[in-house]
Amino acid sequence: MSVISHTADEVAEWMLHEVKDKGILHQAAAVEHIKSHFGESFIYVNEHGNASIDKEVKKAFRKLHRGKAAWERDGFFWGWS
């Protein structure tokens, strides 16, 4: 039995698809989906004690959306602009 290994780029592509398709992606929902579909290695606990998405994933996501998705700090979600 082989283990499927995912990349930060694959996770970022999923995030981009979600934001484009639904117009919004809440961080909490993204964290849960990423954990269960891509693995816990793409999640870490930040300095505030909250589950967050790996920095490499966020970097790849920024590269993919090229400024078309905006982070809404107060609502903890990305929105398509």
HUCOR-V916080 format. One record per pair of residues at least 12 apart in sequence whose ideal C-beta (glycine too) atoms are under 8 Angstrom apart, sorted by the first residue. I is the first residue (numbers start at 0). GAP is how many residues later the second one is. Records with the same first field share a line. If there is no record, write none. Layout:
I = GAP, GAP
//
This chain:
5 = 32, 33, 36
7 = 34, 46, 48, 49, 51, 52
8 = 51
9 = 28
10 = 23, 27, 31, 42, 43, 46, 49
11 = 45, 46, 48, 49, 51, 52
12 = 51
13 = 19, 20, 23, 24
14 = 15, 38, 42, 46, 63
15 = 45, 48, 49, 53
17 = 12
18 = 46, 50, 59, 60, 61
19 = 60
22 = 56, 57
23 = 53, 54, 55, 56
24 = 52, 53
25 = 49, 50, 51
26 = 25, 26, 49, 50, 51
27 = 23, 48
29 = 23
30 = 12, 20, 21, 22
33 = 19, 23
34 = 16
40 = 13
41 = 12, 15
66 = 14
67 = 12, 13
68 = 12
//
